[in-house]
Protein backbone atom coordinates (compact mmCIF):
# COMPACT_ATOMS: atom_id res chain seq x y z
CA UNK A 1 0.00 0.00 0.00
CA UNK A 2 1.08 3.55 -0.67
CA UNK A 3 1.24 6.11 2.14
CA UNK A 4 -0.51 9.21 0.84
CA UNK A 5 -1.04 11.32 3.97
CA UNK A 6 0.44 11.57 7.45
CA UNK A 7 -2.09 13.11 9.84
CA UNK A 8 -2.04 14.10 13.50
CA UNK A 9 -3.99 11.08 14.72
CA UNK A 10 -4.04 8.80 11.64
CA UNK A 11 -2.02 7.87 8.57
CA UNK A 12 -3.79 7.25 5.25
CA UNK A 13 -2.82 4.58 2.71
CA UNK A 14 -4.13 3.90 -0.79
CA UNK A 15 -5.36 0.32 -1.30
CA UNK A 16 -5.25 -1.74 -4.49
CA UNK A 17 -9.06 -1.91 -4.67
CA UNK A 18 -9.35 1.89 -4.87
CA UNK A 19 -10.36 2.30 -1.25
CA UNK A 20 -8.25 3.87 1.49
CA UNK A 21 -6.89 2.48 4.75
CA UNK A 22 -6.72 4.61 7.89
CA UNK A 23 -4.10 3.60 10.46
CA UNK A 24 -5.00 4.94 13.90
CA UNK A 25 -2.28 6.40 16.17
CA UNK A 26 -2.05 6.99 19.93
CA UNK A 27 -1.64 10.77 19.50
CA UNK A 28 -4.25 13.30 20.68
CA UNK A 29 -4.74 16.98 19.91
CA UNK A 30 -4.18 19.41 22.76
CA UNK A 31 -1.91 22.05 24.27
CA UNK A 32 0.84 21.62 26.85
CA UNK A 33 -0.12 18.03 27.56
CA UNK A 34 -3.83 18.81 28.04
CA UNK A 35 -6.33 17.21 25.66
CA UNK A 36 -8.46 19.58 23.55
CA UNK A 37 -10.50 18.21 20.60
CA UNK A 38 -10.45 21.68 19.01
CA UNK A 39 -6.67 22.12 19.15
CA UNK A 40 -4.66 22.20 15.92
CA UNK A 41 -1.57 20.42 17.20
CA UNK A 42 -0.64 17.18 18.94
CA UNK A 43 -0.52 17.80 22.67
CA UNK A 44 -0.06 14.34 24.13
CA UNK A 45 0.22 10.62 23.41
CA UNK A 46 -1.96 8.12 25.27
CA UNK A 47 -1.11 4.41 24.96
CA UNK A 48 -4.03 2.50 23.46
CA UNK A 49 -6.08 5.53 22.43
CA UNK A 50 -5.84 4.56 18.76
CA UNK A 51 -7.42 1.19 19.52
CA UNK A 52 -10.31 2.61 21.54
CA UNK A 53 -10.88 5.39 18.99
CA UNK A 54 -11.21 2.75 16.29
CA UNK A 55 -13.60 0.70 18.42
CA UNK A 56 -15.83 3.70 19.03
CA UNK A 57 -15.66 4.69 15.36
CA UNK A 58 -16.78 1.22 14.29
CA UNK A 59 -19.67 1.32 16.76
CA UNK A 60 -20.97 4.69 15.61
CA UNK A 61 -20.30 4.31 11.87
CA UNK A 62 -22.32 1.08 11.84
CA UNK A 63 -25.13 2.78 13.75
CA UNK A 64 -25.10 5.86 11.50
CA UNK A 65 -25.04 3.75 8.32
CA UNK A 66 -28.01 1.79 9.68
CA UNK A 67 -29.85 5.10 10.17
CA UNK A 68 -29.47 5.79 6.44
CA UNK A 69 -26.84 8.50 6.78
CA UNK A 70 -24.02 8.22 4.24
CA UNK A 71 -20.50 7.58 5.59
CA UNK A 72 -17.19 6.38 4.14
CA UNK A 73 -16.97 3.36 6.48
CA UNK A 74 -16.45 -0.07 4.86
CA UNK A 75 -14.81 -2.32 7.47
CA UNK A 76 -12.16 -2.39 10.19
CA UNK A 77 -9.36 -4.57 11.55
CA UNK A 78 -8.92 -4.19 15.30
CA UNK A 79 -5.76 -6.30 15.33
CA UNK A 80 -4.07 -3.86 12.96
CA UNK A 81 -5.88 -0.73 14.26
CA UNK A 82 -7.00 0.08 10.74
CA UNK A 83 -10.24 1.06 9.01
CA UNK A 84 -11.06 0.61 5.32
CA UNK A 85 -13.01 3.50 3.85
CA UNK A 86 -14.51 4.64 0.56
CA UNK A 87 -12.65 7.30 -1.43
CA UNK A 88 -13.87 10.82 -0.80
CA UNK A 89 -12.72 14.31 -1.67
CA UNK A 90 -12.42 16.79 1.16
CA UNK A 91 -13.93 20.25 0.97
CA UNK A 92 -11.26 22.79 0.09
CA UNK A 93 -8.02 21.81 1.81
CA UNK A 94 -9.94 20.26 4.70
CA UNK A 95 -12.89 21.44 6.76
CA UNK A 96 -13.91 20.64 10.32
CA UNK A 97 -17.53 20.78 11.44
CA UNK A 98 -18.26 21.23 15.13
CA UNK A 99 -21.63 20.69 16.79
CA UNK A 100 -22.01 22.27 20.22
CA UNK A 101 -24.54 21.46 22.94
CA UNK A 102 -22.73 23.58 25.56
CA UNK A 103 -20.82 26.88 25.51
CA UNK A 104 -17.29 25.72 26.30
CA UNK A 105 -13.85 25.65 24.71
CA UNK A 106 -13.12 28.00 21.82
CA UNK A 107 -16.80 28.98 21.57
CA UNK A 108 -16.75 30.39 25.09
CA UNK A 109 -13.35 32.02 24.58
CA UNK A 110 -14.75 33.89 21.58
CA UNK A 111 -18.20 34.78 22.90
CA UNK A 112 -17.87 34.75 26.68
CA UNK A 113 -19.09 38.32 27.04
CA UNK A 114 -22.46 37.21 25.67
CA UNK A 115 -23.01 33.81 27.28
CA UNK A 116 -22.25 31.94 30.50
CA UNK A 117 -19.71 29.11 30.38
CA UNK A 118 -21.47 25.77 30.08
CA UNK A 119 -24.76 27.31 28.93
CA UNK A 120 -26.96 25.15 26.70
CA UNK A 121 -26.69 25.59 22.93
CA UNK A 122 -29.26 24.30 20.39
CA UNK A 123 -26.99 21.88 18.46
CA UNK A 124 -25.03 24.89 17.22
CA UNK A 125 -23.01 24.07 14.09
CA UNK A 126 -19.86 25.90 13.03
CA UNK A 127 -17.24 25.23 10.37
CA UNK A 128 -13.50 25.89 10.42
CA UNK A 129 -10.81 25.48 7.80
CA UNK A 130 -8.08 22.99 8.71
CA UNK A 131 -5.11 25.33 8.73
CA UNK A 132 -2.66 25.09 11.61
CA UNK A 133 -0.79 28.28 10.67
CA UNK A 134 -4.00 30.33 10.80
CA UNK A 135 -5.40 28.58 13.88
CA UNK A 136 -8.25 26.82 12.04
CA UNK A 137 -10.20 29.97 11.10
CA UNK A 138 -13.98 30.02 11.30
CA UNK A 139 -15.86 30.27 8.00
CA UNK A 140 -19.55 30.92 7.42
CA UNK A 141 -21.96 29.28 4.98
CA UNK A 142 -21.76 32.32 2.71
CA UNK A 143 -17.98 32.28 2.93
CA UNK A 144 -17.82 28.63 1.88
CA UNK A 145 -20.05 29.37 -1.12
CA UNK A 146 -18.20 32.55 -2.18
CA UNK A 147 -14.85 30.78 -1.94
CA UNK A 148 -16.10 27.91 -4.09
CA UNK A 149 -15.52 25.32 -1.36
CA UNK A 150 -19.07 23.95 -1.51
CA UNK A 151 -22.56 24.73 -2.68
CA UNK A 152 -25.30 26.02 -0.42
CA UNK A 153 -27.07 22.69 -0.82
CA UNK A 154 -23.98 20.79 0.31
CA UNK A 155 -23.63 23.04 3.37
CA UNK A 156 -27.29 22.54 4.30
CA UNK A 157 -26.85 18.78 3.95
CA UNK A 158 -23.73 18.84 6.13
CA UNK A 159 -25.52 20.84 8.81
CA UNK A 160 -28.51 18.49 8.77
CA UNK A 161 -26.30 15.39 8.92
CA UNK A 162 -24.13 16.91 11.66
CA UNK A 163 -27.12 17.56 13.91
CA UNK A 164 -28.57 14.09 13.25
CA UNK A 165 -25.27 12.32 13.96
CA UNK A 166 -24.60 14.43 17.05
CA UNK A 167 -27.98 13.44 18.46
CA UNK A 168 -27.23 9.76 17.87
CA UNK A 169 -23.94 10.11 19.77
CA UNK A 170 -25.45 12.25 22.53
CA UNK A 171 -28.33 9.81 23.11
CA UNK A 172 -25.95 6.86 23.46
CA UNK A 173 -23.76 8.79 25.88
CA UNK A 174 -26.78 9.95 27.88
CA UNK A 175 -27.90 6.34 28.31
CA UNK A 176 -24.57 5.75 30.08
CA UNK A 177 -24.88 8.80 32.35
CA UNK A 178 -22.60 10.93 30.17
CA UNK A 179 -23.25 14.39 28.70
CA UNK A 180 -21.92 15.46 25.31
CA UNK A 181 -20.77 19.09 25.29
CA UNK A 182 -19.40 19.24 21.74
CA UNK A 183 -18.10 17.03 18.97
CA UNK A 184 -15.98 17.51 15.85
CA UNK A 185 -16.63 15.87 12.47
CA UNK A 186 -15.19 15.89 8.98
CA UNK A 187 -17.17 15.51 5.77
CA UNK A 188 -16.24 14.81 2.17
CA UNK A 189 -18.04 14.04 -1.05
CA UNK A 190 -18.05 11.24 -3.60
CA UNK A 191 -17.64 11.38 -7.39
CA UNK A 192 -21.27 12.48 -7.73
CA UNK A 193 -20.87 15.33 -5.23
CA UNK A 194 -22.88 13.53 -2.53
CA UNK A 195 -21.86 14.44 1.01
CA UNK A 196 -20.59 11.72 3.34
CA UNK A 197 -19.24 11.59 6.88
CA UNK A 198 -15.51 10.77 6.86
CA UNK A 199 -12.58 10.51 9.29
CA UNK A 200 -13.57 9.07 12.70
CA UNK A 201 -16.12 9.32 15.52
CA UNK A 202 -14.10 8.81 18.66
CA UNK A 203 -13.53 10.00 22.21
CA UNK A 204 -10.61 12.13 20.99
CA UNK A 205 -12.99 14.24 18.91
CA UNK A 206 -15.58 15.00 21.57
CA UNK A 207 -15.85 16.80 24.88
CA UNK A 208 -17.89 14.77 27.39
CA UNK A 209 -18.74 15.33 31.06
CA UNK A 210 -20.11 13.13 33.84
CA UNK A 211 -21.72 14.73 36.90
CA UNK A 212 -20.26 18.08 35.85
CA UNK A 213 -16.69 16.77 35.54
CA UNK A 214 -14.74 16.46 32.30
CA UNK A 215 -13.93 12.91 31.17
CA UNK A 216 -10.61 12.34 29.38
CA UNK A 217 -10.64 10.28 26.13
CA UNK A 218 -9.35 7.02 27.58
CA UNK A 219 -11.66 7.12 30.60
CA UNK A 220 -14.56 8.00 28.29
CA UNK A 221 -13.89 4.99 26.08
CA UNK A 222 -13.64 2.73 29.15
CA UNK A 223 -16.97 4.05 30.49
CA UNK A 224 -18.62 3.78 27.09
CA UNK A 225 -17.69 0.14 26.57
CA UNK A 226 -18.09 -0.92 30.21
C-alpha positions as CSV (number, residue, x, y, z in Angstrom):
1,X,0.0,0.0,0.0
2,X,1.1,3.6,-0.7
3,X,1.2,6.1,2.1
4,X,-0.5,9.2,0.8
5,X,-1.0,11.3,4.0
6,X,0.4,11.6,7.4
7,X,-2.1,13.1,9.8
8,X,-2.0,14.1,13.5
9,X,-4.0,11.1,14.7
10,X,-4.0,8.8,11.6
11,X,-2.0,7.9,8.6
12,X,-3.8,7.3,5.2
13,X,-2.8,4.6,2.7
14,X,-4.1,3.9,-0.8
15,X,-5.4,0.3,-1.3
16,X,-5.2,-1.7,-4.5
17,X,-9.1,-1.9,-4.7
18,X,-9.3,1.9,-4.9
19,X,-10.4,2.3,-1.3
20,X,-8.3,3.9,1.5
21,X,-6.9,2.5,4.7
22,X,-6.7,4.6,7.9
23,X,-4.1,3.6,10.5
24,X,-5.0,4.9,13.9
25,X,-2.3,6.4,16.2
26,X,-2.0,7.0,19.9
27,X,-1.6,10.8,19.5
28,X,-4.2,13.3,20.7
29,X,-4.7,17.0,19.9
30,X,-4.2,19.4,22.8
31,X,-1.9,22.1,24.3
32,X,0.8,21.6,26.9
33,X,-0.1,18.0,27.6
34,X,-3.8,18.8,28.0
35,X,-6.3,17.2,25.7
36,X,-8.5,19.6,23.5
37,X,-10.5,18.2,20.6
38,X,-10.4,21.7,19.0
39,X,-6.7,22.1,19.1
40,X,-4.7,22.2,15.9
41,X,-1.6,20.4,17.2
42,X,-0.6,17.2,18.9
43,X,-0.5,17.8,22.7
44,X,-0.1,14.3,24.1
45,X,0.2,10.6,23.4
46,X,-2.0,8.1,25.3
47,X,-1.1,4.4,25.0
48,X,-4.0,2.5,23.5
49,X,-6.1,5.5,22.4
50,X,-5.8,4.6,18.8
51,X,-7.4,1.2,19.5
52,X,-10.3,2.6,21.5
53,X,-10.9,5.4,19.0
54,X,-11.2,2.8,16.3
55,X,-13.6,0.7,18.4
56,X,-15.8,3.7,19.0
57,X,-15.7,4.7,15.4
58,X,-16.8,1.2,14.3
59,X,-19.7,1.3,16.8
60,X,-21.0,4.7,15.6
61,X,-20.3,4.3,11.9
62,X,-22.3,1.1,11.8
63,X,-25.1,2.8,13.8
64,X,-25.1,5.9,11.5
65,X,-25.0,3.7,8.3
66,X,-28.0,1.8,9.7
67,X,-29.8,5.1,10.2
68,X,-29.5,5.8,6.4
69,X,-26.8,8.5,6.8
70,X,-24.0,8.2,4.2
71,X,-20.5,7.6,5.6
72,X,-17.2,6.4,4.1
73,X,-17.0,3.4,6.5
74,X,-16.5,-0.1,4.9
75,X,-14.8,-2.3,7.5
76,X,-12.2,-2.4,10.2
77,X,-9.4,-4.6,11.6
78,X,-8.9,-4.2,15.3
79,X,-5.8,-6.3,15.3
80,X,-4.1,-3.9,13.0
81,X,-5.9,-0.7,14.3
82,X,-7.0,0.1,10.7
83,X,-10.2,1.1,9.0
84,X,-11.1,0.6,5.3
85,X,-13.0,3.5,3.9
86,X,-14.5,4.6,0.6
87,X,-12.7,7.3,-1.4
88,X,-13.9,10.8,-0.8
89,X,-12.7,14.3,-1.7
90,X,-12.4,16.8,1.2
91,X,-13.9,20.2,1.0
92,X,-11.3,22.8,0.1
93,X,-8.0,21.8,1.8
94,X,-9.9,20.3,4.7
95,X,-12.9,21.4,6.8
96,X,-13.9,20.6,10.3
97,X,-17.5,20.8,11.4
98,X,-18.3,21.2,15.1
99,X,-21.6,20.7,16.8
100,X,-22.0,22.3,20.2
101,X,-24.5,21.5,22.9
102,X,-22.7,23.6,25.6
103,X,-20.8,26.9,25.5
104,X,-17.3,25.7,26.3
105,X,-13.8,25.7,24.7
106,X,-13.1,28.0,21.8
107,X,-16.8,29.0,21.6
108,X,-16.8,30.4,25.1
109,X,-13.3,32.0,24.6
110,X,-14.8,33.9,21.6
111,X,-18.2,34.8,22.9
112,X,-17.9,34.7,26.7
113,X,-19.1,38.3,27.0
114,X,-22.5,37.2,25.7
115,X,-23.0,33.8,27.3
116,X,-22.2,31.9,30.5
117,X,-19.7,29.1,30.4
118,X,-21.5,25.8,30.1
119,X,-24.8,27.3,28.9
120,X,-27.0,25.2,26.7
121,X,-26.7,25.6,22.9
122,X,-29.3,24.3,20.4
123,X,-27.0,21.9,18.5
124,X,-25.0,24.9,17.2
125,X,-23.0,24.1,14.1
126,X,-19.9,25.9,13.0
127,X,-17.2,25.2,10.4
128,X,-13.5,25.9,10.4
129,X,-10.8,25.5,7.8
130,X,-8.1,23.0,8.7
131,X,-5.1,25.3,8.7
132,X,-2.7,25.1,11.6
133,X,-0.8,28.3,10.7
134,X,-4.0,30.3,10.8
135,X,-5.4,28.6,13.9
136,X,-8.2,26.8,12.0
137,X,-10.2,30.0,11.1
138,X,-14.0,30.0,11.3
139,X,-15.9,30.3,8.0
140,X,-19.6,30.9,7.4
141,X,-22.0,29.3,5.0
142,X,-21.8,32.3,2.7
143,X,-18.0,32.3,2.9
144,X,-17.8,28.6,1.9
145,X,-20.0,29.4,-1.1
146,X,-18.2,32.6,-2.2
147,X,-14.8,30.8,-1.9
148,X,-16.1,27.9,-4.1
149,X,-15.5,25.3,-1.4
150,X,-19.1,23.9,-1.5
151,X,-22.6,24.7,-2.7
152,X,-25.3,26.0,-0.4
153,X,-27.1,22.7,-0.8
154,X,-24.0,20.8,0.3
155,X,-23.6,23.0,3.4
156,X,-27.3,22.5,4.3
157,X,-26.8,18.8,4.0
158,X,-23.7,18.8,6.1
159,X,-25.5,20.8,8.8
160,X,-28.5,18.5,8.8
161,X,-26.3,15.4,8.9
162,X,-24.1,16.9,11.7
163,X,-27.1,17.6,13.9
164,X,-28.6,14.1,13.2
165,X,-25.3,12.3,14.0
166,X,-24.6,14.4,17.0
167,X,-28.0,13.4,18.5
168,X,-27.2,9.8,17.9
169,X,-23.9,10.1,19.8
170,X,-25.5,12.2,22.5
171,X,-28.3,9.8,23.1
172,X,-26.0,6.9,23.5
173,X,-23.8,8.8,25.9
174,X,-26.8,10.0,27.9
175,X,-27.9,6.3,28.3
176,X,-24.6,5.8,30.1
177,X,-24.9,8.8,32.3
178,X,-22.6,10.9,30.2
179,X,-23.3,14.4,28.7
180,X,-21.9,15.5,25.3
181,X,-20.8,19.1,25.3
182,X,-19.4,19.2,21.7
183,X,-18.1,17.0,19.0
184,X,-16.0,17.5,15.8
185,X,-16.6,15.9,12.5
186,X,-15.2,15.9,9.0
187,X,-17.2,15.5,5.8
188,X,-16.2,14.8,2.2
189,X,-18.0,14.0,-1.0
190,X,-18.1,11.2,-3.6
191,X,-17.6,11.4,-7.4
192,X,-21.3,12.5,-7.7
193,X,-20.9,15.3,-5.2
194,X,-22.9,13.5,-2.5
195,X,-21.9,14.4,1.0
196,X,-20.6,11.7,3.3
197,X,-19.2,11.6,6.9
198,X,-15.5,10.8,6.9
199,X,-12.6,10.5,9.3
200,X,-13.6,9.1,12.7
201,X,-16.1,9.3,15.5
202,X,-14.1,8.8,18.7
203,X,-13.5,10.0,22.2
204,X,-10.6,12.1,21.0
205,X,-13.0,14.2,18.9
206,X,-15.6,15.0,21.6
207,X,-15.8,16.8,24.9
208,X,-17.9,14.8,27.4
209,X,-18.7,15.3,31.1
210,X,-20.1,13.1,33.8
211,X,-21.7,14.7,36.9
212,X,-20.3,18.1,35.9
213,X,-16.7,16.8,35.5
214,X,-14.7,16.5,32.3
215,X,-13.9,12.9,31.2
216,X,-10.6,12.3,29.4
217,X,-10.6,10.3,26.1
218,X,-9.3,7.0,27.6
219,X,-11.7,7.1,30.6
220,X,-14.6,8.0,28.3
221,X,-13.9,5.0,26.1
222,X,-13.6,2.7,29.1
223,X,-17.0,4.0,30.5
224,X,-18.6,3.8,27.1
225,X,-17.7,0.1,26.6
226,X,-18.1,-0.9,30.2
